[in-house]
Amino acid sequence: MLHKRKLFQSIGIFFIAIVLLIASSMMSFLEQPLAAAAGVDHVTLTWESDPKTTQTITWRTEETEPAGQVRYAERKFIKSFPHNARIIDAKVETLVTNRGNMNIHSVTLMGLKPGTGYVYQINEDSEWGETRTFSTPPAKNEVFKFLVFGDSQSINYEVWRRTLQQAYQTNQDAKFFINVGDLVDVGQDYAQWDAWFNASQGVIDRIPAMPLTGNHENYTPERHFSLPVLFTAQLKVPVNGPESLRRQVYSFDYGDIHFVMLDSQIGEQVQLVPEILEIQKTWLEQDLAATDKKWKIVFLHRPPYHNKAGGANARIKGAFVPILDKYHVDVVFSGHEHDYARTYPIYNDQVADSPGKGTIYVTTGRSGSKTYNDTAASEWDAFFYNPLDEPNYLVVEMENQILHVKAYKQSGVLIDSWSIDKNMEFK
């Protein structure tokens, strides 16, 4: 019996040593200098302007590479492509990072036809690279679907890769995806971004990503605070927000939904952007007052209605919720707490009778490897789930003025399903 106990102890010590070796190797890899790969990588679709008629394409090269080009044509001409293609020169900016300098190339294709598929290629070392595709939304509002991901921050971005790829493979009709912040764990460490973008290829170069910043986008490797410069340099989202929060706060329209992205990082940025909440309050009021869309959906990283122990965000709630109430925002999606929670409709900090009379607040869970044990259902929650077992994602679909939302585990198991029916409000 004693020999068996010693044997089991030896086996246990062996496996612990293997785990520590793997972790050490991973950290050693992330600490190595990281120059841009030869050729083109990190190909990313976003929108800087109207999704119906534009498409922004961004990629990375070595610092020595000159400004690149994109050639594109309607997908129906793919058999004769590239003879009928248009060629557009990219704008290029040098990005200085802790892992070496690189060039970020970006092109916004203008004058596209609504409801049309396109093929495109990027010039790589005087040769044209892989043929990829994208589509523009139709001129008239129709059924469409998009994906929402909670925090993807990780040490090993294989978890994020599996979550994103599984969600996209299961929902290849999704038109775009949104990540609610904390895309990476250390926002000013380029090794993290390199791993995130590499894990996202095959999706992010075929449907647009429209993310927002989280608190971790503001961290340096030394754990100081910084503006999220690596986020804003690579992810070319609209610049229609406040000047001091360029590409951190913005809005766009898709179909009959007005999407708003806010920045909730008051603790990290208070010394860098004074009056960060007041600036956004003024902008948010003007932005929501100007839209004529029937649906309004807002995204911010820290949830106004929290579930994590000690996680109350009173200043954020006090700044934004009265404005969300005033303009009847339908849903607010957040992250930060790595749990999935859905509130009852809330108006004036009280549970309302129906979604037509209040806002539903959703904390979206986690798409990366990081979990929290200190979260629990709150009194305002209609549903709560802590995804400790595996990551999750959300599928949001608009159909005939009904918003359907489903939350799935990475493996495809359904967590939660709910809807808001605007047709009921208009009766």
C-alpha positions as CSV (number, residue, x, y, z in Angstrom):
1,M,0.0,0.0,0.0
2,L,2.9,2.3,0.9
3,H,4.5,1.6,-2.5
4,K,1.3,2.5,-4.3
5,R,1.0,5.7,-2.4
6,K,4.6,6.6,-3.3
7,L,3.9,5.7,-6.9
8,F,0.9,8.0,-7.1
9,Q,2.8,10.8,-5.4
10,S,5.6,10.4,-8.0
11,I,3.1,10.4,-10.8
12,G,1.5,13.6,-9.4
13,I,4.8,15.3,-9.0
14,F,5.6,14.4,-12.6
15,F,2.4,15.9,-14.0
16,I,2.8,19.0,-12.0
17,A,6.3,19.4,-13.4
18,I,5.0,19.0,-16.9
19,V,2.3,21.7,-16.3
20,L,4.9,24.1,-14.9
21,L,7.2,23.4,-17.8
22,I,4.5,24.1,-20.4
23,A,3.5,27.3,-18.5
24,S,7.1,28.4,-18.3
25,S,7.6,27.8,-22.0
26,M,4.5,29.8,-22.8
27,M,5.6,32.7,-20.8
28,S,9.1,32.5,-22.2
29,F,7.6,32.6,-25.7
30,L,5.5,35.7,-24.9
31,E,8.6,37.5,-23.5
32,Q,10.6,37.0,-26.7
33,P,11.2,39.9,-29.1
34,L,8.6,39.8,-31.9
35,A,9.2,41.3,-35.3
36,A,6.5,41.5,-37.9
37,A,6.3,38.4,-40.1
38,A,7.6,38.7,-43.7
39,G,4.8,39.4,-46.1
40,V,1.2,40.3,-45.1
41,D,-0.6,39.1,-41.9
42,H,-3.3,40.2,-39.5
43,V,-5.7,40.9,-42.3
44,T,-8.8,42.5,-40.6
45,L,-12.1,43.8,-41.8
46,T,-13.8,46.7,-40.0
47,W,-16.1,49.6,-40.9
48,E,-15.0,53.2,-40.7
49,S,-18.1,54.4,-42.5
50,D,-21.4,53.2,-43.8
51,P,-21.4,49.3,-44.0
52,K,-23.8,49.4,-47.0
53,T,-21.3,51.2,-49.3
54,T,-17.8,50.8,-47.7
55,Q,-15.4,48.2,-46.4
56,T,-12.2,48.9,-44.5
57,I,-9.3,46.4,-44.8
58,T,-6.3,46.6,-42.6
59,W,-3.1,44.4,-42.4
60,R,0.4,44.3,-41.0
61,T,3.9,44.0,-42.6
62,E,7.5,44.6,-41.7
63,E,8.5,48.2,-41.3
64,T,10.5,48.2,-44.5
65,E,7.5,47.3,-46.7
66,P,6.1,50.3,-48.7
67,A,2.4,51.1,-48.8
68,G,0.4,48.1,-50.1
69,Q,-2.6,47.8,-52.4
70,V,-6.0,46.0,-52.5
71,R,-7.7,44.9,-55.6
72,Y,-11.3,43.9,-55.6
73,A,-14.4,43.1,-57.7
74,E,-17.9,41.9,-57.3
75,R,-18.1,38.2,-56.5
76,K,-20.2,37.5,-59.5
77,F,-17.1,38.3,-61.6
78,I,-14.9,35.8,-59.7
79,K,-14.2,33.7,-62.8
80,S,-12.7,36.6,-64.7
81,F,-11.0,38.1,-61.6
82,P,-8.7,40.0,-61.5
83,H,-9.2,41.3,-65.1
84,N,-12.1,43.4,-64.0
85,A,-10.7,44.4,-60.6
86,R,-10.2,47.9,-59.2
87,I,-6.9,48.6,-57.4
88,I,-6.7,51.0,-54.4
89,D,-3.5,52.2,-52.6
90,A,-3.3,51.8,-48.9
91,K,-2.4,54.3,-46.3
92,V,0.5,53.2,-44.2
93,E,1.5,54.1,-40.6
94,T,4.5,52.9,-38.7
95,L,3.5,51.3,-35.3
96,V,6.1,51.3,-32.6
97,T,5.7,48.5,-30.1
98,N,7.6,46.7,-27.3
99,R,8.2,43.8,-29.8
100,G,9.6,45.9,-32.7
101,N,8.3,48.3,-35.3
102,M,5.9,47.4,-38.0
103,N,3.8,49.0,-40.7
104,I,0.0,49.0,-40.5
105,H,-1.7,49.3,-43.9
106,S,-5.3,50.3,-44.3
107,V,-7.7,50.8,-47.2
108,T,-11.4,51.9,-47.1
109,L,-13.2,50.8,-50.3
110,M,-15.8,53.3,-51.2
111,G,-18.9,53.4,-53.5
112,L,-19.7,49.7,-53.0
113,K,-23.1,48.3,-53.9
114,P,-25.5,47.4,-51.1
115,G,-26.4,43.7,-50.8
116,T,-23.4,42.6,-52.9
117,G,-20.6,40.0,-52.4
118,Y,-17.0,41.0,-53.2
119,V,-13.7,39.3,-53.7
120,Y,-10.4,41.0,-52.7
121,Q,-6.7,40.4,-52.6
122,I,-3.8,42.2,-51.0
123,N,-0.5,42.8,-52.7
124,E,2.3,40.8,-51.0
125,D,5.9,41.5,-52.1
126,S,4.8,42.5,-55.6
127,E,2.5,39.4,-55.8
128,W,-1.2,39.2,-55.1
129,G,-2.1,37.0,-52.1
130,E,-5.0,34.9,-51.0
131,T,-8.4,35.6,-52.5
132,R,-10.9,36.5,-49.7
133,T,-14.5,37.6,-49.7
134,F,-16.8,40.0,-47.9
135,S,-20.4,41.2,-48.4
136,T,-22.3,44.5,-47.9
137,P,-25.7,44.6,-46.2
138,P,-28.8,45.2,-48.4
139,A,-30.2,48.7,-48.9
140,K,-33.5,47.7,-47.3
141,N,-33.6,46.2,-43.8
142,E,-33.7,42.4,-43.8
143,V,-33.0,39.5,-41.5
144,F,-29.4,39.5,-40.2
145,K,-27.3,38.0,-37.5
146,F,-24.2,39.1,-35.6
147,L,-22.0,37.5,-32.9
148,V,-21.0,38.9,-29.5
149,F,-18.1,37.7,-27.5
150,G,-17.1,38.4,-23.9
151,D,-13.5,39.0,-22.8
152,S,-11.1,37.0,-24.9
153,Q,-8.0,37.8,-22.7
154,S,-5.8,34.8,-22.2
155,I,-2.3,33.5,-21.7
156,N,-2.9,30.9,-24.4
157,Y,-5.1,32.3,-27.2
158,E,-6.0,28.9,-28.5
159,V,-9.1,29.1,-26.3
160,W,-10.1,32.3,-28.0
161,R,-9.4,30.7,-31.4
162,R,-11.6,27.7,-30.7
163,T,-14.4,29.9,-29.4
164,L,-14.4,32.3,-32.3
165,Q,-13.9,29.6,-35.0
166,Q,-16.7,27.4,-33.5
167,A,-19.1,30.3,-33.4
168,Y,-18.4,31.3,-37.0
169,Q,-18.5,27.8,-38.3
170,T,-21.9,27.3,-36.7
171,N,-23.1,30.7,-37.9
172,Q,-21.5,31.4,-41.3
173,D,-24.4,33.8,-42.1
174,A,-23.3,36.1,-39.3
175,K,-22.5,39.6,-40.8
176,F,-20.0,40.8,-38.2
177,F,-18.9,40.3,-34.6
178,I,-18.4,42.4,-31.6
179,N,-15.9,41.8,-28.7
180,V,-16.9,43.7,-25.6
181,G,-13.4,44.6,-24.4
182,D,-10.3,43.0,-22.8
183,L,-9.5,41.4,-26.2
184,V,-6.0,40.8,-24.8
185,D,-4.6,40.6,-21.3
186,V,-1.9,43.3,-21.6
187,G,-2.9,45.8,-24.1
188,Q,0.5,47.4,-24.7
189,D,2.3,44.0,-25.2
190,Y,2.4,43.3,-28.9
191,A,2.9,39.5,-28.4
192,Q,-0.6,39.4,-27.0
193,W,-2.0,41.1,-30.1
194,D,0.0,38.9,-32.4
195,A,-1.5,35.8,-30.8
196,W,-5.0,37.4,-30.8
197,F,-4.9,38.3,-34.5
198,N,-3.4,35.0,-35.5
199,A,-6.2,33.1,-33.7
200,S,-8.8,35.3,-35.4
201,Q,-7.7,34.7,-39.0
202,G,-10.3,32.9,-41.2
203,V,-13.0,35.0,-39.5
204,I,-11.8,38.5,-39.0
205,D,-10.7,38.7,-42.7
206,R,-14.1,37.6,-43.9
207,I,-16.6,39.4,-41.6
208,P,-15.9,42.7,-39.9
209,A,-14.9,43.0,-36.3
210,M,-16.4,46.0,-34.4
211,P,-14.8,45.8,-30.9
212,L,-14.6,48.1,-27.9
213,T,-11.9,48.7,-25.3
214,G,-11.7,47.1,-21.9
215,N,-9.5,48.0,-18.9
216,H,-6.8,45.5,-20.0
217,E,-6.3,47.4,-23.3
218,N,-4.8,50.2,-21.1
219,Y,-2.2,48.1,-19.3
220,T,1.5,48.2,-20.1
221,P,3.8,45.1,-19.5
222,E,5.0,47.0,-16.4
223,R,1.3,47.2,-15.3
224,H,1.2,51.0,-15.7
225,F,-1.8,52.7,-17.4
226,S,-1.7,53.9,-21.0
227,L,-4.0,55.0,-23.7
228,P,-5.0,51.9,-25.8
229,V,-2.8,52.8,-28.7
230,L,-2.2,49.3,-30.0
231,F,-6.0,48.8,-30.1
232,T,-6.7,52.1,-31.9
233,A,-3.8,51.7,-34.3
234,Q,-4.9,48.3,-35.7
235,L,-8.7,48.3,-35.4
236,K,-10.0,51.0,-37.8
237,V,-13.4,51.6,-36.4
238,P,-15.4,54.9,-37.0
239,V,-13.9,58.2,-35.7
240,N,-17.3,59.8,-35.1
241,G,-16.9,59.8,-31.3
242,P,-15.2,62.5,-29.1
243,E,-11.9,63.7,-30.4
244,S,-10.0,62.7,-27.2
245,L,-11.5,59.2,-27.4
246,R,-10.9,58.6,-31.1
247,R,-11.7,55.0,-32.1
248,Q,-12.5,54.2,-28.4
249,V,-16.1,55.7,-28.5
250,Y,-18.1,55.4,-31.7
251,S,-21.4,54.5,-33.3
252,F,-22.6,52.9,-36.5
253,D,-25.8,51.6,-38.1
254,Y,-26.6,48.2,-39.5
255,G,-30.1,47.5,-40.7
256,D,-32.6,49.1,-38.3
257,I,-30.2,49.0,-35.3
258,H,-28.1,51.9,-34.0
259,F,-25.0,50.5,-32.3
260,V,-23.1,52.6,-29.7
261,M,-19.7,51.7,-28.2
262,L,-18.6,53.5,-25.0
263,D,-15.4,53.5,-22.9
264,S,-15.9,52.6,-19.3
265,Q,-12.2,52.7,-18.2
266,I,-12.5,55.7,-15.9
267,G,-9.9,54.4,-13.4
268,E,-7.3,53.6,-16.0
269,Q,-7.7,56.8,-18.1
270,V,-8.7,59.5,-15.6
271,Q,-5.2,61.0,-15.7
272,L,-5.0,60.6,-19.5
273,V,-8.4,61.8,-20.5
274,P,-9.8,64.2,-17.8
275,E,-13.6,64.4,-17.7
276,I,-13.9,61.1,-19.6
277,L,-17.4,60.5,-18.4
278,E,-18.6,64.0,-19.0
279,I,-17.2,64.0,-22.5
280,Q,-19.1,60.8,-23.3
281,K,-22.3,61.9,-21.6
282,T,-22.5,64.9,-23.9
283,W,-21.6,62.9,-27.0
284,L,-24.0,60.0,-26.1
285,E,-27.0,62.4,-25.6
286,Q,-26.3,63.9,-29.0
287,D,-25.7,60.6,-30.7
288,L,-28.9,58.9,-29.4
289,A,-31.0,62.0,-30.1
290,A,-29.8,62.0,-33.8
291,T,-30.7,58.4,-34.7
292,D,-33.9,57.5,-36.4
293,K,-33.4,53.7,-36.0
294,K,-36.1,51.7,-34.2
295,W,-33.5,49.8,-32.2
296,K,-30.7,51.0,-30.0
297,I,-28.0,48.7,-28.6
298,V,-25.2,50.0,-26.5
299,F,-21.9,48.3,-25.5
300,L,-19.6,49.1,-22.7
301,H,-17.0,47.0,-21.0
302,R,-17.9,47.4,-17.3
303,P,-21.6,46.5,-16.5
304,P,-23.8,49.1,-14.9
305,Y,-25.6,46.2,-13.1
306,H,-22.9,44.0,-11.7
307,N,-22.6,40.4,-10.3
308,K,-19.0,40.3,-9.2
309,A,-18.2,40.7,-5.5
310,G,-17.2,44.4,-4.9
311,G,-17.9,45.1,-8.6
312,A,-20.4,48.0,-8.3
313,N,-19.7,50.6,-11.0
314,A,-21.7,53.5,-9.4
315,R,-20.1,56.3,-11.4
316,I,-20.6,54.6,-14.8
317,K,-24.1,53.7,-13.9
318,G,-24.9,57.2,-12.7
319,A,-23.4,58.7,-15.9
320,F,-24.9,56.6,-18.6
321,V,-28.1,54.9,-17.3
322,P,-30.3,58.1,-17.1
323,I,-29.4,58.8,-20.8
324,L,-30.1,55.1,-21.8
325,D,-33.5,55.5,-20.0
326,K,-34.3,58.8,-21.7
327,Y,-33.8,57.4,-25.2
328,H,-35.1,53.9,-24.4
329,V,-32.0,51.8,-25.4
330,D,-33.2,48.3,-25.9
331,V,-30.2,46.3,-24.8
332,V,-26.8,47.0,-23.1
333,F,-24.1,44.4,-23.6
334,S,-21.1,44.4,-21.2
335,G,-18.2,42.2,-20.2
336,H,-15.5,42.5,-17.5
337,E,-17.0,40.0,-15.0
338,H,-16.6,36.9,-17.2
339,D,-20.0,35.6,-16.3
340,Y,-23.3,35.5,-18.3
341,A,-26.1,37.5,-16.7
342,R,-29.3,38.9,-18.1
343,T,-31.4,41.4,-16.1
344,Y,-35.1,42.0,-16.1
345,P,-36.0,45.2,-18.1
346,I,-34.9,48.1,-16.0
347,Y,-36.1,51.7,-16.0
348,N,-35.1,54.4,-13.4
349,D,-33.3,51.7,-11.5
350,Q,-36.4,49.7,-11.0
351,V,-37.7,46.5,-12.7
352,A,-40.1,47.4,-15.5
353,D,-43.1,45.5,-16.8
354,S,-41.7,44.7,-20.2
355,P,-38.8,45.4,-22.6
356,G,-40.9,48.2,-24.1
357,K,-40.7,50.0,-20.8
358,G,-37.1,49.3,-19.9
359,T,-33.6,48.2,-20.9
360,I,-32.2,44.7,-20.6
361,Y,-28.6,44.6,-19.4
362,V,-26.5,41.6,-20.5
363,T,-23.1,40.6,-19.2
364,T,-21.7,38.4,-22.0
365,G,-19.5,35.8,-20.3
366,R,-16.0,35.0,-21.5
367,S,-14.5,33.8,-24.8
368,G,-10.9,33.4,-23.5
369,S,-9.4,31.3,-20.7
370,K,-9.9,33.6,-17.7
371,T,-12.6,32.8,-15.2
372,Y,-13.9,34.2,-11.8
373,N,-15.3,32.3,-8.9
374,D,-16.7,35.3,-7.0
375,T,-19.7,36.1,-9.1
376,A,-23.4,35.3,-8.2
377,A,-26.9,36.2,-9.3
378,S,-28.2,39.6,-8.2
379,E,-31.7,40.7,-7.4
380,W,-32.1,42.3,-10.8
381,D,-31.2,39.2,-12.7
382,A,-33.7,37.2,-14.7
383,F,-30.9,34.7,-15.6
384,F,-27.4,34.0,-14.4
385,Y,-24.7,31.5,-15.4
386,N,-21.0,31.4,-14.6
387,P,-19.1,29.7,-17.5
388,L,-16.4,28.1,-15.4
389,D,-16.6,24.9,-17.5
390,E,-16.0,26.3,-21.0
391,P,-16.1,29.6,-22.8
392,N,-19.3,31.0,-24.4
393,Y,-20.6,33.3,-27.1
394,L,-23.9,35.0,-28.1
395,V,-25.8,34.9,-31.4
396,V,-28.0,37.9,-32.0
397,E,-30.5,37.9,-34.8
398,M,-32.9,40.6,-36.1
399,E,-36.0,39.3,-37.8
400,N,-39.2,41.2,-38.6
401,Q,-38.7,43.7,-35.7
402,I,-38.0,40.8,-33.3
403,L,-34.5,40.6,-31.6
404,H,-33.6,37.1,-30.8
405,V,-30.6,36.4,-28.5
406,K,-29.1,33.0,-27.7
407,A,-26.1,32.3,-25.6
408,Y,-24.1,29.1,-26.3
409,K,-21.2,27.3,-24.7
410,Q,-18.2,26.9,-27.0
411,S,-19.3,23.3,-27.6
412,G,-22.7,24.4,-28.8
413,V,-24.8,23.7,-25.8
414,L,-27.5,26.3,-25.3
415,I,-27.2,28.4,-22.1
416,D,-30.0,31.0,-22.5
417,S,-32.5,32.1,-25.1
418,W,-34.7,35.3,-25.1
419,S,-36.3,37.8,-27.4
420,I,-37.7,41.3,-27.6
421,D,-40.7,41.9,-30.0
422,K,-41.1,45.5,-31.1
423,N,-44.3,44.5,-32.9
424,M,-45.9,44.2,-29.4
425,E,-44.8,47.7,-28.6
426,F,-46.5,49.2,-31.7
427,K,-49.9,47.5,-31.1
